Amino acid sequence: MVRKILAYPDPVLKKKALPVAIINDATRELVRDMAETMYDAQGVGLAAPQIGVSQRIIVIDVSQKDDRPELIVCINPMFIHTEGESYEEEGCLSVPKYAANIHRHAKVVVKALDLNGEEVTYNAEGLLAIAFQHEIDHLDGILFVDHLSPLKKEMFKKKYRRMLEEG
C-alpha cells in the first residue's frame, strides 16, 4: 500500500527513530509499504519516519529505471566505517522541489539486519553511499537541509516558505 510521505517541516521528521526489537509480519508489511511508496514517488530511498513510523528501517534502490529493481532493506542500520568526501546534489521525498549540494562521505560500510533477522553488511560508494547516509540521517531526525551552511539554510527556509504559500 502506498503511504503518505510526510513533508518538511513536519515535526515527526525531526524525531530519532526507535530500534526494531522484533522482525515479524507487521515489519514485513511495513517494508512492503515503504518500497511501494518509494517506487511510486520515484525515489531512491525511504526511511520509516518519512511515512510517520518511528522505527529504524530504511529501503533503498539505486538501480536505473531500465534495470531490474534491486531493493535493499536495512533494519537497525549503522555505520561501521566511513571514508573520503563527496559533494553531490541531493533531493528528498520529504522536501519536494528542492535540491542542494551536500558534503558526505565518499565510501561507507553499513551493518544492518535483513527481513530474516540476518546480519548483512554493505560496502557502498557513489550514489549508494549517499543514499545510505541520507536515509540513516532520517532515522536520527536529520534532514539533508540540516547539512547546509547557516546562510544557505536561511535561504532555503525563505524559499521553501514561499513555495508552500504559492502551493
C-alpha positions in Angstrom: 0.0 0.0 0.0 1.3 3.4 -0.9 1.5 5.6 2.1 1.6 9.4 2.5 5.1 10.8 2.7 5.5 13.5 5.4 6.8 16.8 4.2 9.1 19.3 5.8 8.5 20.9 8.4 6.5 18.1 9.9 7.9 17.6 13.5 7.9 13.8 13.2 10.8 14.1 10.7 13.0 15.7 13.5 12.5 12.8 15.9 15.0 10.0 16.5 13.5 6.6 15.4 13.4 3.6 17.8 15.3 0.4 17.1 13.3 -2.6 15.8 13.1 -5.2 18.6 11.3 -8.0 16.7 11.0 -8.6 13.0 7.6 -10.0 12.3 4.7 -9.9 9.8 4.0 -6.3 10.7 7.6 -5.4 10.0 7.5 -7.2 6.6 4.2 -5.4 5.7 5.7 -2.0 6.7 8.7 -2.7 4.4 6.4 -3.7 1.5 4.5 -0.4 2.0 7.8 1.5 2.2 9.1 0.0 -1.0 5.8 0.6 -2.8 5.7 4.2 -1.6 9.3 4.8 -2.6 8.8 3.4 -6.1 5.5 5.3 -6.5 7.3 8.6 -5.6 10.2 7.7 -7.9 12.7 8.0 -5.1 15.9 6.0 -4.5 15.4 5.7 -0.7 12.9 6.0 2.1 13.1 5.8 5.9 10.2 4.7 8.0 9.9 8.1 9.8 9.1 9.6 6.4 5.8 7.8 6.5 5.2 8.5 10.2 6.6 5.3 11.6 9.3 5.8 14.3 11.3 2.6 13.5 14.9 2.3 12.3 14.1 0.8 8.9 15.2 2.1 5.5 14.7 0.9 1.9 17.0 1.9 -0.9 17.1 1.1 -4.7 19.6 3.0 -6.8 19.2 0.8 -9.9 18.4 2.7 -13.1 14.8 2.7 -14.4 15.6 0.2 -17.1 17.3 -2.2 -14.8 15.7 -4.8 -12.6 14.8 -3.4 -9.2 17.5 -4.1 -6.6 15.7 -3.3 -3.3 17.9 -3.1 -0.2 16.2 -3.4 3.2 18.0 -2.4 6.3 16.7 -2.8 9.8 18.6 -1.0 12.6 21.4 0.1 10.2 24.6 1.6 11.5 27.8 2.8 10.0 30.9 0.7 10.9 33.3 2.6 8.6 33.3 5.9 6.6 36.0 7.5 4.5 36.6 10.1 1.9 34.5 13.1 0.9 31.8 13.7 -1.7 29.9 16.8 -2.6 26.8 15.9 -4.7 23.4 17.3 -5.3 20.7 15.7 -3.2 16.9 15.9 -3.0 14.4 14.3 -0.7 10.9 13.0 -0.9 10.1 14.9 2.3 11.5 18.2 0.9 9.8 18.2 -2.6 11.0 20.6 -5.3 14.3 21.4 -3.6 17.8 20.1 -4.1 21.3 21.2 -2.8 24.9 20.1 -2.8 25.7 18.3 0.4 29.0 17.1 1.9 29.0 13.4 2.6 31.5 10.5 3.0 32.6 9.0 -0.4 32.5 5.4 1.0 30.6 3.8 3.8 30.3 0.4 5.3 26.8 -0.3 6.8 25.8 -3.2 9.1 22.1 -4.0 9.5 19.6 -6.8 9.8 17.6 -8.0 6.8 14.0 -9.1 6.9 15.0 -12.6 8.1 16.9 -11.0 11.1 20.2 -12.0 9.5 23.1 -9.6 9.8 24.1 -8.0 6.4 27.0 -5.7 5.5 27.1 -3.3 2.6 30.2 -1.7 1.2 29.0 1.4 -0.7 30.3 4.2 -2.7 28.8 6.7 -5.1 25.0 7.1 -5.1 24.5 4.1 -2.9 26.8 5.6 -0.2 25.0 8.9 -0.4 21.6 7.1 -0.1 22.7 5.2 3.0 23.9 8.4 4.7 20.7 10.3 3.7 18.3 7.6 4.9 20.2 6.8 8.1 20.1 10.6 8.8 16.3 10.4 8.7 16.4 7.7 11.4 18.3 10.3 13.6 15.9 13.1 12.8 18.2 14.8 10.4 17.2 16.2 7.0 19.6 16.8 4.2 18.9 20.6 4.5 20.3 20.4 8.1 23.7 19.9 6.5 23.5 23.3 4.7 25.6 26.2 6.0 23.7 28.6 8.2 23.3 31.1 5.4 22.1 28.6 2.8 19.8 27.1 5.4 18.1 30.5 5.9 17.9 31.0 2.2 16.3 27.5 1.9 13.7 28.3 4.7 12.7 31.5 3.0 12.4 29.9 -0.5 10.6 26.9 0.9 8.1 29.0 2.8 7.3 30.9 -0.4 6.9 27.7 -2.4 4.5 26.4 0.3 2.5 29.6 0.2 2.3 29.5 -3.6 1.1 25.9 -3.5 
